[in-house]
Amino acid sequence: MGAVNCAALTDELVEAELFGYARGAFTGAVTERAGLFEASDRGTLFLDEVGALSTRAQAKLLRVLQNGEIRRVGENAPRRVDVRVVAATNRSLDAAVTAGRFREDLLYRLDVLRIEVPPLRDRGDDVLLLTDYFWHRAQLLTGRTAVAARSTLAALATYHWPGNVRQLENVIASLVVRGPHRGVVGPSALPACIAGDTATVETLQQARELFERQYVSGALARAGGRRGRAAQALGVTRQGLAKLLKQLDLDSPGARRVPQDPQNGLLSEHQIDDEYRGKDASRVCEQTGRHGVPGLADAHGTVVHREGVERGLGAALKGADHVTDQ
């Protein structure tokens, strides 16, 4: 199967790239070369961003689809090819035809089987499925075992994603890389465009408590949940940290679950309620990484394993809005 990004083809390159050229056809053509259509004979050629082709290039493509023949640059004799063409675009070709930017006859040639992939914001639970897939892949690449808090997932699920799947992929990679090696990645780690201005503090005391909760939670996350190290980093004694955790309601059984407040930031896995785990939190995270299954925090802060997410996802992650098959 051959593939080419049509947006990268200039009028000077389109013929040589798609149809090939003979030796001596132009300066630098020291040997002959088969084009993508010949290389894909009796196979499939994928034309990405076909809507970006110039009108001149569209005319040449139309001739190949009509006659099943190509002509190398510098040759007079045509060559027969049998190629299935799959074309993709992120723009409406119907609108481009109306505006005079795309040939109507070429659209009819391409538009045999149309598959429209809606934008990510209209694909419901796909956001969470793709998040799970990208998170798992980033874990394998980085060796990290941190999981996403429920409030983080909620923010990702409700965002409108103007950059579609590519934007989601990059955001997940950033969260995994910038987050703790273990523990829970809270919504404060999200980019500002996603997290938004959700702080709703009204008094100085509330602002101080919110800051202290985030600061102490971050220290615990950076220390991998080890209170001795966190206390040393905070400049307090272990007993002082214990009192501070109790004062901030970070040490009670209910509070050690993944908090629902979207401002809780990066949390240590040791703050997740062990009664839902049934075992040591760090061991759960280690097993998650060892078995290659990403852990996500559910509504109660429980780390759960979601398997089989990769089934069928890899094939169409970069899908465009319109796909046609010739």
Steps between C-alpha positions, in 0.01 A plus 500: 500500500630842404415829667564866435399831657361700211537826690879459473496458121567803284400513135865437409521185715156345465564324167841365598372380837178341380597380152880469511757621249744376237875539515602846383146637521630799696813618674596251768302209354805275464291183520143409419252473783154349532232723648260416780232377262736246344637399839141440618394301193248229601492659842381814680619859484398735782473867403488704819371860485382450141305825526830691509597403144521783250255506209781395266586200717131413528474479120794258483353284777163492326661372179661210686174404671307517172744311276697285744822621338793709613782656302839552655658844469726489194320206337235486229374146544223450759516227764197311625439493875234335716486693824234545766507864610402602852484877546459698822443866574421718800291740297163470329560415135136581420558854624830515310318402180242774556780752558682386185805366684445132420398332176148360511584214263794396719275498804260265323788271409623486858163492673417131457497408868496788748579466870447813703690513830341759732723732706613370836262728692205317339625149569378452856695240694776484238687767697536273801584195288769691314624650826541150640687389188735801487561487876595134479737565211665792682544280808680237294730762346584681826482220756264706717199355680309812608126487433243764410262632763127485432480881487781504243311254282183706538681812379640312200159356415325838498762696304409584139838392347544734203818308411315165507692178568846647444440762769373237744804282435741784575313608814511146641871471424560829682299389804693174532842659452444797733307305763643290782656161433235348723181626652210689347508782246244761600332766283743773603752335268271561199577781254324826582279475192354174633499555873361853468463735789318272743625652821204627700660616824325789674712583803869522585462202732350287224778602263762412762345159567476428130865590448613291797304198377657527154849563639493213748341263249771589248775438757354159579478416129861603436609291799318197365263501798784469755403731782853523640636637173200726451542642851868569433417676173233709673735591785283347772528199725320175423266572792444850366411359159254257659328790677497702179344213306231464762439875505466511121274191504751307290547217747146383573378175337255689282747768401767258393290404203548698183345836598212641302622860529653579156773706667670216689791471259750215489419246770701209633371149457526466878211745528268257324291311751664166567166340586416512128843377400529195724880529479783749512450783252854502368480126427178553304672762286802277449276215389315736269824588323629145505192356331480788254144596599434866581328583826229762514331633810125443515235705679614378842870543436545127448772405255338284237646317201347544158605234254455455130492870428745470214268279294440672172615841618836515327354480152306827495650730764604754240167482313394802300152640467435354153645177361418370155592172337545446128 
